[in-house]
Structure formats: C-alpha cells, structure tokens
C-alpha cells in the first residue's frame, strides 16, 4: 500500500493547439517528461468522484469558498480489474493552496471499504492516519459515486526543481452513469479536440522562463474544474427544455446559473 501527500498551488490555463505547440517547443529546455510518459507518450487517468445525494460538494466548490474538499477514486487502467491498484484521494483547497492525501488498494478492496469500512491491512502509521481522515469524511458526508471523468495526460518535471510540475490534459471525458472504474472510458468531451488544459503545479512561484512564455503566447490563467464543468453540463441537460427550473441547489433563469448554498 502506497501513500502520497503534498501541498502546492495549482494554476490552470486553457490552450489552443497553436499555443500548445509553441509552448512545447520551449519546455524540453527546462523540463523532463514524467517517468510514466514512456517514450514521450501520454498516459490515461480515470476517476470516480463521490458526492452527496444533493451534490453538495461540487455545488460548494463552484461557489468558490475559501476552503473546499472532494473525494475521488483514481485508476491508471481502463477498464480496471478487481486486482488492479487504485488510489483513494482526499483533495482539499485552502486559500489557494492544494493538499492531497491518498492511499492505495485494489479496486475490490476499495469497493469493500466503501461498503463496510473494512480497510486493507497495513502497519504504516501514516496510512492509518489517512484512513482515519477518510472515515471522518465519510461520516460527515453520505457520499456515493456521482461522476466519471477521464483524460489523457502529458506530464513534465522541472530539471532544476522536481517539485515544479506541468501537465497537459486532452480528451477530458465525463459521464454520470456506469459509475465504476471497471467500465471502459467513454462519454462526452468537455473541452474541444483543438484544446489542451494545462496545469502548473508549484510550491512557490512559477519560474521566470514560463512567465515570459505565457506572456509572449498570450496564455492567461483560468478557473477550470473538470468535475465542475461536467456538473454544469449535467445541470444544463436538466433544463434544456425549461427556461426556469431548480436542480440540486442551483437556480437557473433565462439560461443564467446561480449558486444556492443554503441547500
């Protein structure tokens, strides 16, 4: 069983293909490919996001609070078999700083944990601590699988700073049915085929070379949540044939979406 934990800033940018190509001409000078990008190739990431019956976690997140949290199950296989390794993660954002803690187990063990709270055996104190945190989360929020999201990723690490990470995601796919990692990846794309979602993941500030490149290429940061974008697609689907409706704590009128945090 493995665990990882970190705290960092995550800054997002939505790039056109031209911006992506020109930036990729610069990146090899300062960064190396992630070890999982074998031969410079991208890899797949497959997630199940959990939420309450009224979608409280994602609605709260979309209201941009100072503190927010979410829980997801992640695999690097699609479809995942019962014996494949998956990662159960709690991700929190506090004042712009992102922390993530996760434990690994098999897909079958994760299903058992959610059903009965039975945990895989471990002798590591830090793993036990994260499971206690997971237990508290599940005691607080009556969550169930609510959203599937997958994507293909290219990832790079700074040559002089291994804590500096840059990722590019494409084919970001979502669905709100077949909510299991045992099912293959399919669904609706939430960015265009000619776009890349770039995330800068850094402990402190971005390096000067990247700041200069972003300015030259007119690449500007954006607020983008994969789960948030998928959820808004779901809400729009619900109101497609109605100009004014109320769905899971979101008020919609004349195609405008207004958050209601009192639900």
N, C-alpha and C positions, 0 to 999 in steps of 0.2 A: 504494500500500500504506500502510495506516494502522497506528498502534500507540498503545496507551494503557497507562499503568502508574499504580498508586496504592497507598497503604497506609491502612487505615481500620478502624474497628470496625464490625461488623455485628451488630445485636441484633434478634432475631425475636420476633414476637407473633402468636398465632392468635386472630383476632377473630370474634365473632358478627356477624350483619348489623346488629343494633341498635348494637353498639359501633362498627362501621364507619360507619354513617350519622351517629351523633352526633359522631364524630371528624371526619368530612368537613365538618361544619358549622363547625368551627374552623379547619381547615387553610388555606382561602383567605386568612385574615387574615395568615398568616405565610409562606406558600409559594406558588410559582408552578408551573404544570404544566411538565413536561419538554417540550422542543421537539418530541419525537416524539409527544406526546399532542395531536395536531392537533384543535382544537376541543374539547378536554377529553376526547377519546376515548382508550381504552386501545390498546395495540399488542401483537402476538404475539412471543414469544421461543421459539425452537425449538433444542433441544440434543441432541447425541450425546455421552454420557460414555464414555470409554475406560477399560478396566481390564485386569488380568492374567487369565489363564485361571482362576485360583482366587479372583478378586475381591478380591485383596489390598488394593487402595487403599481401597475402600469399607469393608472389614472393619476396616482400621486406623483409618479415620476414625471409625467407630462406637464404637471403644474410647476415643475422646476423648483422644488423645495431646497432648502439648504442641506438637508440630509435625505437620502433615499437609499433603498436597498432592493435587491432582487435575488432570486434563486433559480439556478438552471442546472440541467444535466447535459454534459457535453461528451461527444464521441468524435473520434477521428476516423471512424469506419462507417460506411453506409452500404447496405444495412448492417447494423451491429448484431452480433450473435450473443447469446446469453453469457458466454465466457469471455467476451471482449471487454477490455478495460474501458471504463467511462469515468468521468470526473464530475462530482457534485460540488457546485461552487456557490458561495455566497459573495456577492459583489455589492460594495457599498460606495457611495459618493458623498463626501462630507466637505462642503465648501470648495468644491472643485478638485479635491484630492480623492483618487480612486484607490480603494483597497480591495483585494481579492484573497479569499482563503478557500482552499479546496482539498478534498480527499478523493482518493481513487478507490475503485472497487469494480467488480464485474457488473455487467448490465443486470444479471439475475440478482446479485446482491443489492443493487440499488432499488430494484422493484420490491425486494423483501423489506428493505429499510423503510421505504415509504408506506408499505402496507402494515408493518408490525413494529417498526423502530428497532428491529434486530440489526445489530451492527457487525460488520466483519471483525474478526479477532485482530487485535493489534497490541503491541507492547510499547508503542510510542506515545509519550505524554502529549505531544503537540497534536497528534491525530485525535486522541481522546478529547482534547480541548476543543478542536474544531467540531467534533460530533456533538459536544455539549452546546456549542453555539447553534448548530443546525437544529438540535432538539428544541431550543428556546424559540428559534424562528418558527418552527412547525407548530409549537404550542401557541404562538401568537397569531399566526395566520393559517386558516384552514385551506391550504392550497391544494390544487390539483393541476395536472397538465393542461395548459391553455393555448400554447403557441409553439409551432415548429419553425425554426429558422436555420438555414444552412447557407454556406458560401464557400467560394474558392479563394484562397489567400496566398499572397506572396509576402514574405516577412524578411526583414533585414535588421542587423545589429550594428551599432557603431564600431568602427575599427579601434578607436581610442577610448570608447566608453560603451561597455557592454550593457549598461543599463538603459541606453538610448535605443529605442526600437521604433521601426517604421513598418507599417503593414498596408497592403493594398487588397481590398476585397472586391470581388465581382460575382455575378450570378447569385446575388443575395435573394434567396428563395424563402417564401413563407406559405404556411397553411395553418388552418385551425381545425383540422381533422386528421385522422391517422396519427395521433399524437404519441408516437413511440419511435425510439431510435432503431427499433428492429425493422421498421419500414424504410424503404429506399427514399432517397431525396427526390422530391418533386413538389411542384406548387407554382405560385405566382412570383414573378420577379418584382422587386421593389425599387430597383434603380435600372436605368437603361443599359443596353448592351454596350453602348459607347461611353459609359461612365465607370469610374473607379472610386470607391470610398477609401480614402487614405486616413490612417490614424497615426498620429505622432504620440508616442508613449515615452515619457521622460520624467526623471526625478525632479529636475530643476528647470532650467530654461533650454530652449531649442538652440542648437549650435548656429553660429553666425552664417555658415555656408548655406544652411537650409532656409534661414530667414531671408537671405538675399535671393535665393532661387524662387521662393514663394512670391516675393515682391516682383521679381522680374517677370514671372509667368502669370501674374495676377491671380494667384490662388489664395482664396480667403477662407478663413475658418467658418464652420457652420455648426449648427446644432442638429445632430442626427442620431437617432436611436433606432436600431434595427427593429427591436420589439415595438417601440413607439410607432414607427412608420407602419408596421404590419397591423397594429391595433387600429390605427386611424383608417387604414384600408377596410378593415372589418366594420368599423362604425359607418363608413360611407356606404358600404354594401347594404347595411341595415336600413339606411334612409334613402336609398336610391329612388324609391317610388313615393317618397313623402317629403314635403318641404319643411316639416316641423315635427320632430319626434324626440323622445328621451331614451337613451340607451346607456345602461351601466354607468350612470353618473355623469354622462356628457350631454349637455343641452345643445341641440342643433336647430338653427333657424335660418332660412334663406341661405343654405349651404355654409353658414358660419358655424364653427365648432367652439363651444365654450366649456371650459372645465368646471365641474361642480364637485368640490372636495368634501362636501358635507355628507355624502352618501356613505 
